Amino acid sequence: MVCCDVNCRRNTVTSNPNTSPPYIGDALEWADPDLQGDREMVLAAVMRHGRALWHASEEFRADREVVLAAAGQDGRALRHATPLLRADRILLLILQYI
């Protein structure tokens, strides 16, 4: 049975990131707009699949913590961050040590 309640789906995905399906990052592209706008959901997605940042809203692509989580999982995700964050020297310095 598939649950259609947003809160139920969010709790299923974010309750244990180690057991979430490996495709959760790709699923962000097709997720309900409410879930795409949910910071916890986006963080869970980029922590599993960094390049899911590409499907995140501009707000999250400009969020240092979300970008750090995505680029820490897959350095190529940095290309999907906003230009301001791609030029952020502090962020780039942190990523060198992850």
N, C-alpha and C positions, 0 to 999 in steps of 0.2 A: 504494500500500500504506500502510495506517495503522498506526503503531506503537502498541502498547498498553503499552509500558514507561514508567513514570512518569519515570524519568531521561531517557529519550530525548525525550519530549514537553517536559520542562522545558528541556532544552538547545536544542531547536528554537525554542522561544518566546523564551527569554531570551538566546540567543547574539548576536542582533543586533536590538535593539528597533526599529531603523529599517525592518527588513524584515518585522516581524511583521504578521500580518493586522490590518486596522483594527478588526475586531470582537473582538479579544482581550479587551478590557475587558468586553464583554457576555458573553463565553464564561466568565468567572469564575463566573457564576451557575450554569452547568451543569457546571463542572469537577469532577473527581474530588475528594473530600474531602482526599486527600493533597496535591493541587495547591493547593486553597484554603488549606491550612495551611502552604504553602511561602512564606516571606517574599519570595524572589526572584520567584516567580510573581505574587504579589499586587502587588509593586512594578512589575513589567513591565506588568501589566494596568492599574493606575491611572495609569501614565505615558502610556499610549495613550488611556485613557478614564477621566478622573478620577472620574466618577460610579460606576465599578465598585466604589468603596469601599463602596457600599451592600451589595454581596454579600460583602464581606470579613468575617472573623470579628471579634468584639468586641475580641480581642487586637490586630488590625491597625487597627481603627478608633480604638484608643487609642494607637497608635504614632505619635509625632510625625513621624518621617521619612516614613512611609507617607502620613499625612494631608497633610503638606506637598507631597509629590509629586502627590497627587490634586488638591488645591486649586490647586496651581500650574498644573496642566493645565486644570482647569475649576473655577472658584471656587465653583460650586454644590455641589461635592463636600463642602464643609465641613459642610453640613447632615447628612451621614452620619457625621461624626466623633462621638466620645463627647462628652457635655455638658462634661466637664472640659476637653477640648481646644478645644472651641468657645469656651470662656471664657478660654483661655490667651492672655494679652496679648502675650507674646513671639511666639507663633505668628502671631497676627493682625498684629503689626507687621512680621514678615518677609514675610507675604503681600502687604502693601501695596507692597513694593518688587520684587516678581516681575513 
